[in-house]
């Protein structure tokens, strides 16, 4: 066997071991998060972290992993605000649905601003507590948007008249991405606390 072939085999082995290391860390992180909450979606977590919008360093650490759901949530918030604008252009009749969409647009624009700032603060290595609050606020925006469609529009009957949200999937996705980010941020906070004290 030639020396170049030996180096090539060693390089491939190193590359595969780094990929496995990142995969293992993602799975362990998602398992830890799922163990802490009955509503945490393990499969969504693994899928999201494996589809990073950024190149993760190998081996991945929790700090770089925490950026992934924050950036995905920012993408989600920005895209959803754009979707809402299109919905308002195409079918705003000035009624209840349009009012809900206008509220959601404001909420999503605010969520995008909060998430953008959260990423900036996180990268600058400032307070994790501040990042936690910003991500939580973005998640609340999604839930507030969804709840707006559940209100009744002057309905006085005995039964509940529920309105269907045209962006329910986006609301739920932002909430789940926020859960992942918060879980990893809390892990980081715990490790900082345990080192400090």
C-alpha positions in Angstrom: 0.0 0.0 0.0 1.3 3.4 -0.9 2.0 6.1 1.7 -0.6 8.4 0.1 -3.3 5.7 0.5 -2.4 5.2 4.1 -2.8 9.0 4.7 -6.1 9.0 2.8 -7.4 6.1 5.0 -6.3 7.9 8.2 -7.9 11.1 7.0 -11.2 9.3 6.2 -11.2 7.7 9.7 -10.6 11.0 11.3 -13.4 12.6 9.4 -15.9 9.8 10.2 -14.9 9.9 13.9 -15.5 13.7 14.0 -18.9 13.3 12.3 -19.8 10.6 14.8 -18.6 12.8 17.7 -21.0 15.6 16.6 -23.8 13.2 16.1 -23.3 11.7 19.5 -23.3 15.1 21.1 -26.5 16.1 19.4 -28.2 12.9 20.4 -27.0 13.2 24.0 -28.1 16.8 24.2 -31.6 16.0 22.8 -31.9 13.0 25.2 -31.0 15.2 28.2 -33.5 17.9 27.1 -36.3 15.3 26.5 -35.7 13.8 30.0 -36.5 17.2 31.5 -39.8 17.9 29.8 -42.7 15.7 28.7 -43.6 18.1 25.8 -40.0 18.2 24.4 -39.8 16.6 20.9 -36.7 14.5 20.8 -36.9 13.7 17.1 -37.5 17.3 16.1 -34.5 18.3 18.2 -32.2 15.7 16.5 -33.4 16.7 13.1 -33.1 20.4 13.7 -29.6 20.2 15.2 -28.4 18.0 12.4 -29.6 20.6 9.8 -27.5 23.4 11.1 -27.6 26.7 9.1 -23.9 27.1 10.1 -20.9 24.9 9.9 -20.4 23.4 13.3 -16.8 23.0 14.5 -15.7 19.4 15.2 -15.9 18.3 17.9 -19.0 20.4 18.6 -19.4 22.0 22.0 -22.6 23.1 23.7 -21.9 26.8 22.9 -21.8 26.2 19.2 -24.8 23.9 19.4 -26.9 26.5 21.2 -26.5 28.9 18.2 -28.2 26.4 15.8 -31.8 26.6 17.2 -31.5 30.3 17.8 -30.5 30.9 14.2 -33.3 28.5 13.0 -35.8 30.3 15.2 -34.7 33.7 13.7 -35.1 32.3 10.2 -38.5 31.0 11.1 -39.6 34.3 12.6 -38.4 36.3 9.6 -40.0 33.9 7.1 -43.3 33.8 9.1 -43.5 37.6 9.2 -43.1 37.5 5.4 -45.8 34.9 5.1 -48.2 36.9 7.2 -47.6 40.0 5.0 -48.5 37.9 1.9 -51.6 36.6 3.7 -52.6 40.2 4.5 -52.2 41.3 1.0 -54.1 38.4 -0.5 -57.1 38.0 1.8 -57.5 40.7 4.4 -61.2 41.5 4.5 -60.9 43.7 7.5 -62.5 41.1 9.7 -61.4 39.0 12.7 -58.8 36.9 10.7 -57.2 40.1 9.3 -57.0 41.6 12.8 -55.4 38.4 14.1 -52.9 38.4 11.3 -52.0 42.1 11.9 -51.4 41.3 15.6 -49.3 38.2 14.6 -47.2 40.3 12.2 -46.3 42.7 15.0 -45.5 39.8 17.3 -43.3 38.1 14.7 -41.4 41.2 13.8 -40.8 41.7 17.5 -39.8 38.0 17.9 -37.3 38.4 15.0 -35.8 41.5 16.6 -35.5 39.7 20.0 -33.9 36.6 18.4 -31.4 38.7 16.4 -30.4 40.4 19.6 -30.2 37.1 21.5 -27.8 35.8 18.9 -25.7 38.9 19.1 -25.6 38.8 22.9 -24.8 35.1 22.9 -21.9 35.4 20.5 -20.5 38.3 22.5 -20.5 36.0 25.5 -22.7 38.3 27.6 -25.2 37.1 30.1 -26.9 33.8 29.3 -29.9 35.0 31.5 -30.5 37.9 29.0 -30.4 35.4 26.1 -32.8 33.2 27.9 -35.3 36.1 28.4 -35.1 37.1 24.7 -35.7 33.5 23.4 -38.6 33.0 25.9 -40.2 36.3 24.7 -39.9 35.1 21.1 -41.6 31.8 22.1 -44.4 33.7 23.8 -44.9 35.8 20.7 -45.7 32.6 18.7 -48.1 31.3 21.4 -49.8 34.7 21.7 -50.3 34.7 17.9 -51.8 31.2 18.0 -54.0 32.1 21.0 -55.4 35.1 19.1 -57.1 32.8 16.6 -58.8 30.9 19.4 -60.7 33.9 20.6 -64.3 34.3 19.7 -65.3 37.1 17.4 -68.4 38.4 19.2 -69.7 34.9 19.6 -72.1 34.7 22.5 -73.4 31.1 22.2 -72.7 28.4 24.7 -70.2 26.5 22.6 -66.7 27.5 21.6 -66.3 29.0 18.1 -62.7 28.3 17.2 -60.8 30.1 14.4 -58.2 28.2 12.5 -54.7 29.8 12.4 -53.2 29.8 8.9 -49.7 29.9 10.5 -50.2 27.3 13.3 -47.3 25.1 12.0 -45.0 28.1 12.0 -46.1 29.0 15.6 -45.5 25.5 16.8 -42.1 25.3 15.1 -40.9 28.5 16.7 -42.0 27.3 20.1 -40.1 24.0 19.6 -36.9 25.7 18.4 -37.1 28.0 21.4 -37.4 24.9 23.7 -34.2 23.5 22.2 -32.3 26.8 22.6 -33.5 27.3 26.2 -32.6 23.7 27.2 -29.0 24.1 25.8 -28.7 27.6 27.3 -29.7 26.2 30.7 -27.1 23.4 30.3 -24.5 26.0 29.7 -25.7 28.1 32.6 -25.4 25.0 34.9 -21.9 24.3 33.7 -20.9 27.9 34.3 -22.5 27.9 37.7 -20.8 24.6 38.7 -17.4 26.0 37.6 -17.9 29.3 39.4 -18.9 28.0 42.8 
